[in-house]
Amino acid sequence: MIAQNFEYTVATSLAEAVNLLQKHGGRAKILAGGHSLIPMMKLRLATPEALIDIGRIPELSYVRQDGDMVCIGALATHHVVETSGVVMRHCQALADGAGLIGDIQVRNKGTIGGSIAHADPAADYPASILAFDATIVTLGPKGERLIPASKFFVDMLTTALEANEIVREIQIPVQSGKTGSAYLKMAQKASGFAICGAAAVVELDGSGAMAKVAIGITGVGNRAFRATEAEKALKGQKPTTDLLKRACEKASSGVIALEDIHASADYRLDLARIFARRAVEAAIERA
Ligand SMILES: Cc1cc2nc3c(=O)[nH]c(=O)nc-3n(C[C@H](O)[C@H](O)[C@H](O)COP(=O)(O)OP(=O)(O)OC[C@H]3O[C@@H](n4cnc5c(N)ncnc54)[C@H](O)[C@@H]3O)c2cc1C
């Protein structure tokens, strides 16, 4: 199908993009990699009157360590995230997820800012963004806002972003001590989207017990979520096969799962338990 007519403007700075969003009063959309927005427009699921292309704003495609934070610019492509030494060193689960997105064309064009702003319930990044307790830095008419990941993903295709706000940066705290992280998924074969994806971040103390455990799950519910019941059952314990299995049985407690032609709700809930355990095991291995 063909998208409805729209105005197209190339923004040269984020401030200009925010002004243009203001001018259109919620009827314009930011264009980054276009890998989610353009298909939505072709299906007329999105009908913006204007597109504001931020893809050519210089210096928004960075990954750097700034003190105790890993800072990732909104325009960093999945390929940039996947291959960044800083990400691999400090938040490997995010690199794992980026490397599993779609195919090489999607990874070369799609951006981390676009992916989290789009908030597809089957997108890969949200699981790791939640597990790392990341902060989303946005820019709007009133200036910058820092949104904790736990407040950012609100519902299917819905985030805490205001209509005239732009994602500028994602900040992930540098993990301390003996910490490891991993992301694993069961992919839908044609698109690569997650039927279920799980990210785990585990910190081991001197005795080998899990001082910190965070598990993020995507693909299962309307939005990505933290498996808090499983985390509670694991925290402070020494990992054993039996404990991991019992604790991760709680990974999908209380979740209303999605159901579609790719997987039933029960299957997705089961995958959440299995992939949570596997991700925790892989994170422990790396810690
Ligand atoms: C064939 C195919 C396979 C895919 N497979 C996967 C997969 O396996 N896993 C996965 O996670 N994703 C997958 N995707 C989605 C892909 O990762 C997209 O690149 C991503 O979801 C959106 O990023 P984008 O830069 O293309 O954003 P765009 O399509 O340009 O924008 C998406 C939305 O975010 C908004 N937006 C973009 N940037 C910003 C910003 N900085 N601030 C505020 N709003 C912004 C836009 O207005 C729009 O509403 C796939 C896509 C395709 C086409």
Ligand as a Chemical Component Dictionary entry (heavy atoms), coordinates in Angstrom:
data_LIG
# 
_chem_comp.id                   LIG 
_chem_comp.type                 NON-POLYMER 
_chem_comp.pdbx_formal_charge   0 
_chem_comp.three_letter_code    LIG 
# 
loop_
_chem_comp_atom.comp_id 
_chem_comp_atom.atom_id 
_chem_comp_atom.alt_atom_id 
_chem_comp_atom.type_symbol 
_chem_comp_atom.charge 
_chem_comp_atom.model_Cartn_x 
_chem_comp_atom.model_Cartn_y 
_chem_comp_atom.model_Cartn_z 
_chem_comp_atom.pdbx_ordinal 
LIG C1  C1  C 0 12.143 -6.871 8.440  1  
LIG C2  C2  C 0 12.256 -6.281 9.813  2  
LIG C3  C3  C 0 12.657 -7.095 10.857 3  
LIG C4  C4  C 0 12.758 -6.565 12.145 4  
LIG N1  N1  N 0 13.154 -7.395 13.154 5  
LIG C5  C5  C 0 13.263 -6.905 14.407 6  
LIG C6  C6  C 0 13.699 -7.739 15.483 7  
LIG O1  O1  O 0 14.018 -8.925 15.327 8  
LIG N2  N2  N 0 13.780 -7.177 16.720 9  
LIG C7  C7  C 0 13.490 -5.868 16.950 10 
LIG O2  O2  O 0 13.596 -5.414 18.098 11 
LIG N3  N3  N 0 13.101 -5.050 15.949 12 
LIG C8  C8  C 0 12.990 -5.534 14.694 13 
LIG N4  N4  N 0 12.601 -4.696 13.672 14 
LIG C9  C9  C 0 12.328 -3.276 13.962 15 
LIG C10 C10 C 0 13.619 -2.472 13.759 16 
LIG O3  O3  O 0 14.492 -2.775 14.824 17 
LIG C11 C11 C 0 13.395 -0.951 13.730 18 
LIG O4  O4  O 0 14.605 -0.437 13.259 19 
LIG C12 C12 C 0 13.093 -0.276 15.015 20 
LIG O5  O5  O 0 12.003 -0.835 15.672 21 
LIG C13 C13 C 0 12.716 1.198  14.800 22 
LIG O6  O6  O 0 13.862 1.943  14.629 23 
LIG P1  P1  P 0 13.963 3.023  13.484 24 
LIG O7  O7  O 0 15.199 3.790  13.738 25 
LIG O8  O8  O 0 13.838 2.329  12.196 26 
LIG O9  O9  O 0 12.704 3.959  13.821 27 
LIG P2  P2  P 0 11.601 4.611  12.855 28 
LIG O10 O10 O 0 10.922 3.547  12.071 29 
LIG O11 O11 O 0 12.176 5.756  12.115 30 
LIG O12 O12 O 0 10.608 5.175  13.987 31 
LIG C14 C14 C 0 9.852  4.312  14.779 32 
LIG C15 C15 C 0 8.986  5.137  15.725 33 
LIG O13 O13 O 0 9.789  5.786  16.708 34 
LIG C16 C16 C 0 9.693  7.214  16.570 35 
LIG N5  N5  N 0 11.064 7.710  16.777 36 
LIG C17 C17 C 0 12.173 7.348  16.098 37 
LIG N6  N6  N 0 13.255 7.895  16.650 38 
LIG C18 C18 C 0 12.825 8.640  17.691 39 
LIG C19 C19 C 0 13.480 9.442  18.669 40 
LIG N7  N7  N 0 14.810 9.581  18.709 41 
LIG N8  N8  N 0 12.714 10.059 19.591 42 
LIG C20 C20 C 0 11.365 9.927  19.580 43 
LIG N9  N9  N 0 10.686 9.169  18.696 44 
LIG C21 C21 C 0 11.418 8.529  17.765 45 
LIG C22 C22 C 0 9.104  7.484  15.199 46 
LIG O14 O14 O 0 8.365  8.691  15.170 47 
LIG C23 C23 C 0 8.203  6.263  15.033 48 
LIG O15 O15 O 0 6.992  6.456  15.707 49 
LIG C24 C24 C 0 12.475 -5.199 12.383 50 
LIG C25 C25 C 0 12.076 -4.372 11.329 51 
LIG C26 C26 C 0 11.979 -4.895 10.046 52 
LIG C27 C27 C 0 11.570 -3.989 8.926  53 
# 
loop_
_chem_comp_bond.comp_id 
_chem_comp_bond.atom_id_1 
_chem_comp_bond.atom_id_2 
_chem_comp_bond.value_order 
_chem_comp_bond.pdbx_ordinal 
LIG C1  C2  SING 1  
LIG C2  C3  SING 2  
LIG C2  C26 DOUB 3  
LIG C3  C4  DOUB 4  
LIG C4  N1  SING 5  
LIG C4  C24 SING 6  
LIG N1  C5  DOUB 7  
LIG C5  C6  SING 8  
LIG C5  C8  SING 9  
LIG C6  O1  DOUB 10 
LIG C6  N2  SING 11 
LIG N2  C7  SING 12 
LIG C7  O2  DOUB 13 
LIG C7  N3  SING 14 
LIG N3  C8  DOUB 15 
LIG C8  N4  SING 16 
LIG N4  C9  SING 17 
LIG N4  C24 SING 18 
LIG C9  C10 SING 19 
LIG C10 O3  SING 20 
LIG C10 C11 SING 21 
LIG C11 O4  SING 22 
LIG C11 C12 SING 23 
LIG C12 O5  SING 24 
LIG C12 C13 SING 25 
LIG C13 O6  SING 26 
LIG O6  P1  SING 27 
LIG P1  O7  DOUB 28 
LIG P1  O8  SING 29 
LIG P1  O9  SING 30 
LIG O9  P2  SING 31 
LIG P2  O10 DOUB 32 
LIG P2  O11 SING 33 
LIG P2  O12 SING 34 
LIG O12 C14 SING 35 
LIG C14 C15 SING 36 
LIG C15 O13 SING 37 
LIG C15 C23 SING 38 
LIG O13 C16 SING 39 
LIG C16 N5  SING 40 
LIG C16 C22 SING 41 
LIG N5  C17 SING 42 
LIG N5  C21 SING 43 
LIG C17 N6  DOUB 44 
LIG N6  C18 SING 45 
LIG C18 C19 SING 46 
LIG C18 C21 DOUB 47 
LIG C19 N7  SING 48 
LIG C19 N8  DOUB 49 
LIG N8  C20 SING 50 
LIG C20 N9  DOUB 51 
LIG N9  C21 SING 52 
LIG C22 O14 SING 53 
LIG C22 C23 SING 54 
LIG C23 O15 SING 55 
LIG C24 C25 DOUB 56 
LIG C25 C26 SING 57 
LIG C26 C27 SING 58 
# 
